[in-house]
Amino acid sequence: MGNGWTQERRDKQAERIRQSKPWEKSTGPRTEEGKAASSQNALVHGERSADAIAARKQFNDVMRSSRAIIERMKEAGREAAEAIRERRRREDKR
């Protein structure tokens, strides 16, 4: 495995966990600070709300449009530079 755990090591660890049964000893937070922290575990932050999704979509649309404008400007710059080079070539031939 990529994380350095062989199947044998995983099996041994799983057996140790089954024997110690840590889930039976869990009591949850005991201090007021711990209780306050755990009370925020299910806090809904709105990252996936309809408004947030719409804002991200709008942002992505603006970025996509900006990239397209920049590409058109680059192309126009390349064309202008080529026109200048061509004009200089013609002037040099005179």
N, CA, C and O atoms as a Tinker XYZ file with bonds, in Angstrom:
   376  protein
     1  N      0.841000   -1.188000    0.000000    73     2
     2  CA     0.000000    0.000000    0.000000    64     1     3
     3  C      0.885000    1.251000    0.000000    63     2     4     5
     4  O      2.033000    1.204000    0.443000    81     3
     5  N      0.364000    2.331000   -0.482000    73     3     6
     6  CA     1.120000    3.561000   -0.583000    64     5     7
     7  C      1.393000    4.236000    0.751000    63     6     8     9
     8  O      2.293000    5.071000    0.839000    81     7
     9  N      0.631000    3.893000    1.803000    73     7    10
    10  CA     0.815000    4.564000    3.082000    64     9    11
    11  C      1.738000    3.800000    4.027000    63    10    12    13
    12  O      1.889000    4.201000    5.181000    81    11
    13  N      2.352000    2.720000    3.576000    73    11    14
    14  CA     3.296000    1.973000    4.398000    64    13    15
    15  C      2.655000    0.890000    5.249000    63    14    16    17
    16  O      3.359000    0.201000    5.988000    81    15
    17  N      1.364000    0.721000    5.170000    73    15    18
    18  CA     0.698000   -0.312000    5.940000    64    17    19
    19  C      0.516000   -1.545000    5.069000    63    18    20    21
    20  O     -0.134000   -1.488000    4.024000    81    19
    21  N      1.092000   -2.656000    5.504000    73    19    22
    22  CA     0.882000   -3.915000    4.793000    64    21    23
    23  C     -0.459000   -4.478000    5.226000    63    22    24    25
    24  O     -1.051000   -4.016000    6.202000    81    23
    25  N     -0.928000   -5.462000    4.507000    73    23    26
    26  CA    -2.199000   -6.081000    4.884000    64    25    27
    27  C     -2.070000   -6.732000    6.259000    63    26    28    29
    28  O     -3.006000   -6.690000    7.058000    81    27
    29  N     -0.920000   -7.328000    6.534000    73    27    30
    30  CA    -0.697000   -7.959000    7.838000    64    29    31
    31  C     -0.766000   -6.916000    8.956000    63    30    32    33
    32  O     -1.393000   -7.152000    9.989000    81    31
    33  N     -0.127000   -5.772000    8.751000    73    31    34
    34  CA    -0.145000   -4.713000    9.754000    64    33    35
    35  C     -1.569000   -4.201000    9.970000    63    34    36    37
    36  O     -1.984000   -3.955000   11.103000    81    35
    37  N     -2.305000   -4.045000    8.877000    73    35    38
    38  CA    -3.701000   -3.588000    8.993000    64    37    39
    39  C     -4.540000   -4.590000    9.778000    63    38    40    41
    40  O     -5.347000   -4.203000   10.623000    81    39
    41  N     -4.345000   -5.887000    9.495000    73    39    42
    42  CA    -5.109000   -6.928000   10.196000    64    41    43
    43  C     -4.801000   -6.928000   11.688000    63    42    44    45
    44  O     -5.707000   -7.055000   12.512000    81    43
    45  N     -3.501000   -6.782000   12.043000    73    43    46
    46  CA    -3.115000   -6.753000   13.456000    64    45    47
    47  C     -3.722000   -5.545000   14.150000    63    46    48    49
    48  O     -4.240000   -5.655000   15.261000    81    47
    49  N     -3.658000   -4.404000   13.501000    73    47    50
    50  CA    -4.219000   -3.183000   14.091000    64    49    51
    51  C     -5.726000   -3.316000   14.265000    63    50    52    53
    52  O     -6.268000   -2.906000   15.291000    81    51
    53  N     -6.405000   -3.882000   13.280000    73    51    54
    54  CA    -7.850000   -4.067000   13.376000    64    53    55
    55  C     -8.194000   -4.977000   14.547000    63    54    56    57
    56  O     -9.163000   -4.727000   15.264000    81    55
    57  N     -7.404000   -6.034000   14.747000    73    55    58
    58  CA    -7.649000   -6.949000   15.863000    64    57    59
    59  C     -7.427000   -6.243000   17.202000    63    58    60    61
    60  O     -8.211000   -6.423000   18.133000    81    59
    61  N     -6.353000   -5.434000   17.304000    73    59    62
    62  CA    -6.101000   -4.677000   18.542000    64    61    63
    63  C     -7.271000   -3.740000   18.842000    63    62    64    65
    64  O     -7.693000   -3.612000   19.992000    81    63
    65  N     -7.776000   -3.105000   17.831000    73    63    66
    66  CA    -8.901000   -2.186000   18.034000    64    65    67
    67  C    -10.147000   -2.954000   18.464000    63    66    68    69
    68  O    -10.875000   -2.518000   19.355000    81    67
    69  N    -10.388000   -4.103000   17.825000    73    67    70
    70  CA   -11.558000   -4.914000   18.219000    64    69    71
    71  C    -11.446000   -5.374000   19.668000    63    70    72    73
    72  O    -12.454000   -5.464000   20.369000    81    71
    73  N    -10.217000   -5.668000   20.125000    73    71    74
    74  CA   -10.031000   -6.123000   21.505000    64    73    75
    75  C    -10.174000   -4.985000   22.507000    63    74    76    77
    76  O    -10.763000   -5.168000   23.572000    81    75
    77  N     -9.643000   -3.818000   22.177000    73    75    78
    78  CA    -9.699000   -2.718000   23.145000    64    77    79
    79  C    -11.039000   -1.994000   23.140000    63    78    80    81
    80  O    -11.389000   -1.352000   24.130000    81    79
    81  N    -11.787000   -2.079000   22.063000    73    79    82
    82  CA   -13.122000   -1.472000   21.930000    64    81    83
    83  C    -13.161000   -0.022000   22.428000    63    82    84    85
    84  O    -13.891000    0.287000   23.370000    81    83
    85  N    -12.395000    0.849000   21.814000    73    83    86
    86  CA   -12.352000    2.239000   22.295000    64    85    87
    87  C    -13.708000    2.936000   22.216000    63    86    88    89
    88  O    -13.949000    3.882000   22.965000    81    87
    89  N    -14.578000    2.502000   21.348000    73    87    90
    90  CA   -15.894000    3.133000   21.224000    64    89    91
    91  C    -16.746000    2.918000   22.466000    63    90    92    93
    92  O    -17.678000    3.682000   22.713000    81    91
    93  N    -16.436000    1.878000   23.261000    73    91    94
    94  CA   -17.189000    1.646000   24.489000    64    93    95
    95  C    -16.722000    2.556000   25.620000    63    94    96    97
    96  O    -17.435000    2.731000   26.608000    81    95
    97  N    -15.533000    3.136000   25.484000    73    95    98
    98  CA   -14.969000    3.975000   26.536000    64    97    99
    99  C    -15.174000    5.461000   26.268000    63    98   100   101
   100  O    -14.878000    6.287000   27.131000    81    99
   101  N    -15.667000    5.809000   25.104000    73    99   102
   102  CA   -15.828000    7.210000   24.740000    64   101   103
   103  C    -16.951000    7.831000   25.550000    63   102   104   105
   104  O    -18.045000    7.274000   25.641000    81   103
   105  N    -16.674000    8.986000   26.136000    73   103   106
   106  CA   -17.693000    9.662000   26.945000    64   105   107
   107  C    -18.104000   10.999000   26.359000    63   106   108   109
   108  O    -19.040000   11.634000   26.843000    81   107
   109  N    -17.410000   11.426000   25.324000    73   107   110
   110  CA   -17.707000   12.728000   24.760000    64   109   111
   111  C    -17.018000   13.816000   25.553000    63   110   112   113
   112  O    -16.242000   13.522000   26.463000    81   111
   113  N    -17.286000   15.064000   25.225000    73   111   114
   114  CA   -16.604000   16.164000   25.909000    64   113   115
   115  C    -17.059000   16.267000   27.363000    63   114   116   117
   116  O    -18.232000   16.067000   27.677000    81   115
   117  N    -16.110000   16.582000   28.241000    73   115   118
   118  CA   -16.433000   16.695000   29.668000    64   117   119
   119  C    -16.335000   18.129000   30.161000    63   118   120   121
   120  O    -17.089000   18.528000   31.049000    81   119
   121  N    -15.425000   18.906000   29.603000    73   119   122
   122  CA   -15.260000   20.285000   30.073000    64   121   123
   123  C    -16.228000   21.199000   29.331000    63   122   124   125
   124  O    -16.740000   20.853000   28.266000    81   123
   125  N    -16.466000   22.351000   29.901000    73   123   126
   126  CA   -17.334000   23.332000   29.234000    64   125   127
   127  C    -16.744000   23.747000   27.889000    63   126   128   129
   128  O    -17.463000   23.932000   26.907000    81   127
   129  N    -15.414000   23.888000   27.867000    73   127   130
   130  CA   -14.739000   24.263000   26.617000    64   129   131
   131  C    -14.944000   23.178000   25.557000    63   130   132   133
   132  O    -15.234000   23.483000   24.400000    81   131
   133  N    -14.794000   21.920000   25.952000    73   131   134
   134  CA   -14.989000   20.809000   25.026000    64   133   135
   135  C    -16.428000   20.720000   24.550000    63   134   136   137
   136  O    -16.687000   20.458000   23.376000    81   135
   137  N    -17.359000   20.940000   25.464000    73   135   138
   138  CA   -18.772000   20.906000   25.097000    64   137   139
   139  C    -19.114000   22.031000   24.128000    63   138   140   141
   140  O    -19.880000   21.845000   23.182000    81   139
   141  N    -18.531000   23.204000   24.381000    73   139   142
   142  CA   -18.777000   24.344000   23.483000    64   141   143
   143  C    -18.222000   24.051000   22.093000    63   142   144   145
   144  O    -18.862000   24.349000   21.084000    81   143
   145  N    -17.027000   23.465000   22.049000    73   143   146
   146  CA   -16.418000   23.156000   20.758000    64   145   147
   147  C    -17.232000   22.099000   20.008000    63   146   148   149
   148  O    -17.476000   22.234000   18.809000    81   147
   149  N    -17.647000   21.058000   20.711000    73   147   150
   150  CA   -18.377000   19.983000   20.030000    64   149   151
   151  C    -19.776000   20.423000   19.610000    63   150   152   153
   152  O    -20.357000   19.850000   18.689000    81   151
   153  N    -20.316000   21.436000   20.281000    73   151   154
   154  CA   -21.644000   21.918000   19.898000    64   153   155
   155  C    -21.630000   22.554000   18.510000    63   154   156   157
   156  O    -22.679000   22.717000   17.886000    81   155
   157  N    -20.426000   22.917000   18.025000    73   155   158
   158  CA   -20.298000   23.548000   16.713000    64   157   159
   159  C    -20.055000   22.521000   15.593000    63   158   160   161
   160  O    -19.935000   22.896000   14.427000    81   159
   161  N    -19.983000   21.237000   15.944000    73   159   162
   162  CA   -19.660000   20.214000   14.946000    64   161   163
   163  C    -20.655000   20.164000   13.799000    63   162   164   165
   164  O    -20.268000   19.926000   12.655000    81   163
   165  N    -21.901000   20.382000   14.083000    73   163   166
   166  CA   -22.912000   20.297000   13.038000    64   165   167
   167  C    -23.330000   21.674000   12.528000    63   166   168   169
   168  O    -24.368000   21.815000   11.882000    81   167
   169  N    -22.528000   22.674000   12.818000    73   167   170
   170  CA   -22.847000   24.029000   12.385000    64   169   171
   171  C    -22.954000   24.087000   10.864000    63   170   172   173
   172  O    -22.062000   23.628000   10.151000    81   171
   173  N    -24.027000   24.643000   10.390000    73   171   174
   174  CA   -24.223000   24.806000    8.954000    64   173   175
   175  C    -23.614000   26.141000    8.569000    63   174   176   177
   176  O    -24.064000   27.192000    9.025000    81   175
   177  N    -22.600000   26.099000    7.735000    73   175   178
   178  CA   -21.850000   27.308000    7.416000    64   177   179
   179  C    -22.326000   27.992000    6.154000    63   178   180   181
   180  O    -21.918000   29.122000    5.886000    81   179
   181  N    -23.169000   27.353000    5.376000    73   179   182
   182  CA   -23.715000   27.998000    4.201000    64   181   183
   183  C    -22.851000   27.886000    2.957000    63   182   184   185
   184  O    -23.189000   28.459000    1.921000    81   183
   185  N    -21.745000   27.161000    3.038000    73   183   186
   186  CA   -20.865000   27.039000    1.876000    64   185   187
   187  C    -21.582000   26.394000    0.688000    63   186   188   189
   188  O    -21.259000   26.659000   -0.470000    81   187
   189  N    -22.550000   25.551000    0.997000    73   187   190
   190  CA   -23.266000   24.875000   -0.089000    64   189   191
   191  C    -24.697000   25.399000   -0.252000    63   190   192   193
   192  O    -25.545000   24.746000   -0.860000    81   191
   193  N    -24.944000   26.572000    0.295000    73   191   194
   194  CA   -26.267000   27.160000    0.160000    64   193   195
   195  C    -26.484000   27.601000   -1.287000    63   194   196   197
   196  O    -25.528000   27.760000   -2.046000    81   195
   197  N    -27.726000   27.793000   -1.654000    73   195   198
   198  CA   -28.048000   28.212000   -3.021000    64   197   199
   199  C    -27.371000   29.538000   -3.363000    63   198   200   201
   200  O    -26.891000   29.727000   -4.481000    81   199
   201  N    -27.336000   30.457000   -2.392000    73   199   202
   202  CA   -26.697000   31.754000   -2.641000    64   201   203
   203  C    -25.203000   31.604000   -2.895000    63   202   204   205
   204  O    -24.653000   32.226000   -3.804000    81   203
   205  N    -24.552000   30.772000   -2.084000    73   203   206
   206  CA   -23.102000   30.571000   -2.250000    64   205   207
   207  C    -22.802000   29.900000   -3.577000    63   206   208   209
   208  O    -21.842000   30.265000   -4.257000    81   207
   209  N    -23.607000   28.931000   -3.946000    73   207   210
   210  CA   -23.400000   28.236000   -5.223000    64   209   211
   211  C    -23.605000   29.204000   -6.382000    63   210   212   213
   212  O    -22.836000   29.195000   -7.343000    81   211
   213  N    -24.642000   30.040000   -6.294000    73   211   214
   214  CA   -24.900000   31.023000   -7.352000    64   213   215
   215  C    -23.753000   32.031000   -7.448000    63   214   216   217
   216  O    -23.360000   32.425000   -8.546000    81   215
   217  N    -23.221000   32.443000   -6.306000    73   215   218
   218  CA   -22.101000   33.395000   -6.312000    64   217   219
   219  C    -20.870000   32.771000   -6.950000    63   218   220   221
   220  O    -20.184000   33.422000   -7.738000    81   219
   221  N    -20.578000   31.496000   -6.613000    73   219   222
   222  CA   -19.430000   30.823000   -7.225000    64   221   223
   223  C    -19.619000   30.659000   -8.719000    63   222   224   225
   224  O    -18.673000   30.813000   -9.492000    81   223
   225  N    -20.850000   30.345000   -9.129000    73   223   226
   226  CA   -21.134000   30.191000  -10.554000    64   225   227
   227  C    -20.912000   31.521000  -11.279000    63   226   228   229
   228  O    -20.306000   31.561000  -12.350000    81   227
   229  N    -21.407000   32.597000  -10.687000    73   227   230
   230  CA   -21.226000   33.917000  -11.281000    64   229   231
   231  C    -19.744000   34.272000  -11.362000    63   230   232   233
   232  O    -19.281000   34.785000  -12.381000    81   231
   233  N    -19.002000   34.001000  -10.293000    73   231   234
   234  CA   -17.569000   34.266000  -10.280000    64   233   235
   235  C    -16.870000   33.474000  -11.389000    63   234   236   237
   236  O    -16.044000   34.015000  -12.124000    81   235
   237  N    -17.209000   32.190000  -11.499000    73   235   238
   238  CA   -16.589000   31.356000  -12.532000    64   237   239
   239  C    -16.931000   31.855000  -13.933000    63   238   240   241
   240  O    -16.086000   31.825000  -14.828000    81   239
   241  N    -18.170000   32.315000  -14.123000    73   239   242
   242  CA   -18.561000   32.872000  -15.426000    64   241   243
   243  C    -17.740000   34.120000  -15.754000    63   242   244   245
   244  O    -17.294000   34.299000  -16.887000    81   243
   245  N    -17.547000   34.980000  -14.751000    73   243   246
   246  CA   -16.753000   36.195000  -14.953000    64   245   247
   247  C    -15.307000   35.822000  -15.286000    63   246   248   249
   248  O    -14.704000   36.401000  -16.190000    81   247
   249  N    -14.763000   34.866000  -14.564000    73   247   250
   250  CA   -13.379000   34.439000  -14.825000    64   249   251
   251  C    -13.241000   33.861000  -16.237000    63   250   252   253
   252  O    -12.265000   34.135000  -16.936000    81   251
   253  N    -14.222000   33.065000  -16.643000    73   251   254
   254  CA   -14.197000   32.473000  -17.985000    64   253   255
   255  C    -14.247000   33.573000  -19.047000    63   254   256   257
   256  O    -13.502000   33.534000  -20.026000    81   255
   257  N    -15.122000   34.544000  -18.846000    73   255   258
   258  CA   -15.230000   35.664000  -19.784000    64   257   259
   259  C    -13.940000   36.476000  -19.807000    63   258   260   261
   260  O    -13.479000   36.897000  -20.868000    81   259
   261  N    -13.364000   36.692000  -18.627000    73   259   262
   262  CA   -12.114000   37.458000  -18.546000    64   261   263
   263  C    -11.008000   36.750000  -19.309000    63   262   264   265
   264  O    -10.240000   37.383000  -20.034000    81   263
   265  N    -10.928000   35.434000  -19.144000    73   263   266
   266  CA    -9.897000   34.681000  -19.870000    64   265   267
   267  C    -10.096000   34.808000  -21.375000    63   266   268   269
   268  O     -9.129000   34.952000  -22.124000    81   267
   269  N    -11.336000   34.753000  -21.811000    73   267   270
   270  CA   -11.620000   34.873000  -23.244000    64   269   271
   271  C    -11.221000   36.255000  -23.755000    63   270   272   273
   272  O    -10.641000   36.375000  -24.834000    81   271
   273  N    -11.525000   37.289000  -22.989000    73   271   274
   274  CA   -11.148000   38.655000  -23.381000    64   273   275
   275  C     -9.629000   38.781000  -23.448000    63   274   276   277
   276  O     -9.086000   39.352000  -24.394000    81   275
   277  N     -8.955000   38.250000  -22.447000    73   275   278
   278  CA    -7.485000   38.318000  -22.427000    64   277   279
   279  C     -6.902000   37.599000  -23.642000    63   278   280   281
   280  O     -5.969000   38.099000  -24.271000    81   279
   281  N     -7.440000   36.445000  -23.968000    73   279   282
   282  CA    -6.944000   35.710000  -25.144000    64   281   283
   283  C     -7.161000   36.517000  -26.423000    63   282   284   285
   284  O     -6.289000   36.557000  -27.291000    81   283
   285  N     -8.336000   37.167000  -26.537000    73   283   286
   286  CA    -8.588000   37.999000  -27.725000    64   285   287
   287  C     -7.614000   39.175000  -27.772000    63   286   288   289
   288  O     -7.137000   39.546000  -28.845000    81   287
   289  N     -7.320000   39.760000  -26.609000    73   287   290
   290  CA    -6.374000   40.876000  -26.566000    64   289   291
   291  C     -4.968000   40.407000  -26.944000    63   290   292   293
   292  O     -4.253000   41.105000  -27.663000    81   291
   293  N     -4.573000   39.235000  -26.464000    73   291   294
   294  CA    -3.261000   38.695000  -26.821000    64   293   295
   295  C     -3.174000   38.480000  -28.326000    63   294   296   297
   296  O     -2.174000   38.827000  -28.953000    81   295
   297  N     -4.223000   37.909000  -28.899000    73   295   298
   298  CA    -4.239000   37.654000  -30.342000    64   297   299
   299  C     -4.162000   38.965000  -31.111000    63   298   300   301
   300  O     -3.432000   39.069000  -32.097000    81   299
   301  N     -4.915000   39.966000  -30.661000    73   299   302
   302  CA    -4.866000   41.273000  -31.321000    64   301   303
   303  C     -3.464000   41.872000  -31.209000    63   302   304   305
   304  O     -2.979000   42.487000  -32.159000    81   303
   305  N     -2.820000   41.701000  -30.075000    73   303   306
   306  CA    -1.458000   42.191000  -29.895000    64   305   307
   307  C     -0.478000   41.483000  -30.820000    63   306   308   309
   308  O      0.409000   42.112000  -31.398000    81   307
   309  N     -0.644000   40.160000  -30.958000    73   307   310
   310  CA     0.225000   39.412000  -31.868000    64   309   311
   311  C      0.022000   39.871000  -33.305000    63   310   312   313
   312  O      0.982000   40.017000  -34.062000    81   311
   313  N     -1.240000   40.096000  -33.675000    73   311   314
   314  CA    -1.527000   40.563000  -35.039000    64   313   315
   315  C     -0.940000   41.955000  -35.269000    63   314   316   317
   316  O     -0.381000   42.226000  -36.331000    81   315
   317  N     -1.066000   42.828000  -34.283000    73   315   318
   318  CA    -0.519000   44.184000  -34.414000    64   317   319
   319  C      1.000000   44.138000  -34.520000    63   318   320   321
   320  O      1.592000   44.862000  -35.320000    81   319
   321  N      1.632000   43.286000  -33.715000    73   319   322
   322  CA     3.089000   43.162000  -33.762000    64   321   323
   323  C      3.527000   42.635000  -35.120000    63   322   324   325
   324  O      4.519000   43.101000  -35.681000    81   323
   325  N      2.800000   41.675000  -35.643000    73   323   326
   326  CA     3.140000   41.124000  -36.967000    64   325   327
   327  C      2.963000   42.190000  -38.049000    63   326   328   329
   328  O      3.773000   42.270000  -38.973000    81   327
   329  N      1.922000   43.002000  -37.945000    73   327   330
   330  CA     1.702000   44.080000  -38.914000    64   329   331
   331  C      2.846000   45.091000  -38.853000    63   330   332   333
   332  O      3.301000   45.575000  -39.889000    81   331
   333  N      3.308000   45.409000  -37.658000    73   331   334
   334  CA     4.434000   46.342000  -37.505000    64   333   335
   335  C      5.690000   45.748000  -38.124000    63   334   336   337
   336  O      6.421000   46.438000  -38.835000    81   335
   337  N      5.944000   44.464000  -37.856000    73   335   338
   338  CA     7.129000   43.813000  -38.432000    64   337   339
   339  C      7.057000   43.809000  -39.961000    63   338   340   341
   340  O      8.050000   44.061000  -40.643000    81   339
   341  N      5.888000   43.525000  -40.472000    73   339   342
   342  CA     5.707000   43.489000  -41.934000    64   341   343
   343  C      5.936000   44.884000  -42.525000    63   342   344   345
   344  O      6.598000   45.020000  -43.553000    81   343
   345  N      5.394000   45.911000  -41.883000    73   343   346
   346  CA     5.586000   47.280000  -42.361000    64   345   347
   347  C      7.074000   47.651000  -42.345000    63   346   348   349
   348  O      7.562000   48.284000  -43.281000    81   347
   349  N      7.789000   47.264000  -41.297000    73   347   350
   350  CA     9.223000   47.552000  -41.227000    64   349   351
   351  C      9.992000   46.816000  -42.324000    63   350   352   353
   352  O     10.928000   47.363000  -42.907000    81   351
   353  N      9.591000   45.570000  -42.601000    73   351   354
   354  CA    10.242000   44.821000  -43.678000    64   353   355
   355  C     10.084000   45.529000  -45.015000    63   354   356   357
   356  O     11.026000   45.645000  -45.798000    81   355
   357  N      8.829000   46.012000  -45.257000    73   355   358
   358  CA     8.591000   46.729000  -46.513000    64   357   359
   359  C      9.393000   48.025000  -46.580000    63   358   360   361
   360  O      9.928000   48.379000  -47.631000    81   359
   361  N      9.474000   48.733000  -45.445000    73   359   362
   362  CA    10.235000   49.985000  -45.417000    64   361   363
   363  C     11.732000   49.716000  -45.629000    63   362   364   365
   364  O     12.423000   50.511000  -46.267000    81   363
   365  N     12.225000   48.604000  -45.097000    73   363   366
   366  CA    13.634000   48.268000  -45.242000    64   365   367
   367  C     13.982000   47.925000  -46.697000    63   366   368   369
   368  O     15.115000   48.132000  -47.132000    81   367
   369  N     13.007000   47.403000  -47.444000    73   367   370
   370  CA    13.253000   47.037000  -48.843000    64   369   371
   371  C     13.362000   48.272000  -49.720000    63   370   372   373
   372  O     13.942000   48.194000  -50.803000    81   371
   373  N     12.834000   49.396000  -49.299000    73   371   374
   374  CA    12.849000   50.616000  -50.112000    64   373   375
   375  C     14.183000   51.200000  -50.198000    63   374   376
   376  O     14.365000   52.231000  -50.846000    81   375
